[in-house]
Amino acid sequence: MKKVTLIPGDGIGPEIVEACRRIVEAVGVEIAWDLQEAGADVMEKYGTPLPTHVLDSIRANKVAMKGPITTPVGSGFRSINVALRKELDLYANLRPARSIEGVRSPYRDIDLVVVRENTEDLYAGIERQVDEDTAESIKLITRGASERICRFAFEYARREGRRKVTAVHKANILKFTDGMFLEVARKVAQDFPDIEFEDRIVDNMAMQLVQKPHIYDVLVLPNLYGDIISDLCAGLVGGLGVAPSANIGDEIQVFEPVHGSAPKYTGMNKVNPTAQILTGVLMLHYIGEEEAANRIYDATTAVIAEGKTVTYDLGGEAGTSDMADAIIAKL
Ligand code: NAD
């Protein structure tokens, strides 16, 4: 039986993770969940929000599904999410953005995938106060990290039957850093003659995604542009409530919704479980449970399209668990 580390997280995390877990079980996939706690609540018990045994569990099982975890502003600990990605070298952040009938959004038929580099760029944390009135941050781009993320994007495109990869950069201005990213992307593209390749300057990309998103397919970006453009793409299909993601390394994958822990809704059985459920779909897809993944996707989108048993943000009045029940009934 496949073992998967399950981290419910905090805030709304436990409610939506439970909805997702019930649905995965209802579809008949046998998973032995290895329940692990991380976040502010375990701080007191273990002296750290991310205990070593949680990392050990993920390393052993290779696959984890997590709910959102709160990062307290101004208090002691760094984001657990960032720490997890760094500790486990989860260098690719994969964020599909696909239209769902019944979700309010400016477009229909969007089917984009954002592949964001997850380890360097302005997120490397090389930042300092030079003097009272000056601060600086270094944008770190390496050939190695650029190559593995571009290769990941092309391999993903090939495996998933996608037609095109677009590399996004600002190489006209940042000639060394983004210049190298673009050079590497062009080189990697030569190894994938079956996949179309093009590049776009990031500002132009933002405009084009708003004006003609349908002409794009898989996007590959350095960390910061990836962060921003992936939220833009989530917006194109209806926002945070329906946006899943995966953090992927060579051996380990951690699946989580894009949204945070929405603390004000904790314990209210109110929020939309869709992003977490689609995160489960992404996970099933990755562990080879293709049929189960498709069935859950179809049942979830059918419940949303009907619009009868959906949460407040989708225009309904159902609770988190009611929506999960409706999806299970549909299965
Ligand atoms: P958030 O995503 O938690 O919430 C923003 C707003 O979006 C909420 O108030 C709510 O109105 C809406 N929303 C979010 N998820 C929803 C859902 N499933 N259904 C319906 N509405 C939903 O963002 P935030 O308020 O900026 O962050 C709260 C906490 O979450 C912070 O501590 C932040 O650091 C953390 N966070 C964690 C992750 C993660 O674990 N990967 C990601 C982002 C933010």
Boltz pocket constraint, residues with backbone or C-beta under 6 A from the ligand:
constraints:
  - pocket:
      binder: B
      contacts: [[A, 67], [A, 68], [A, 69], [A, 70], [A, 71], [A, 72], [A, 81], [A, 240], [A, 241], [A, 256], [A, 257], [A, 258], [A, 259], [A, 260], [A, 261], [A, 262], [A, 263], [A, 264], [A, 270], [A, 271], [A, 272], [A, 273], [A, 274], [A, 275], [A, 313]]
      max_distance: 6.0
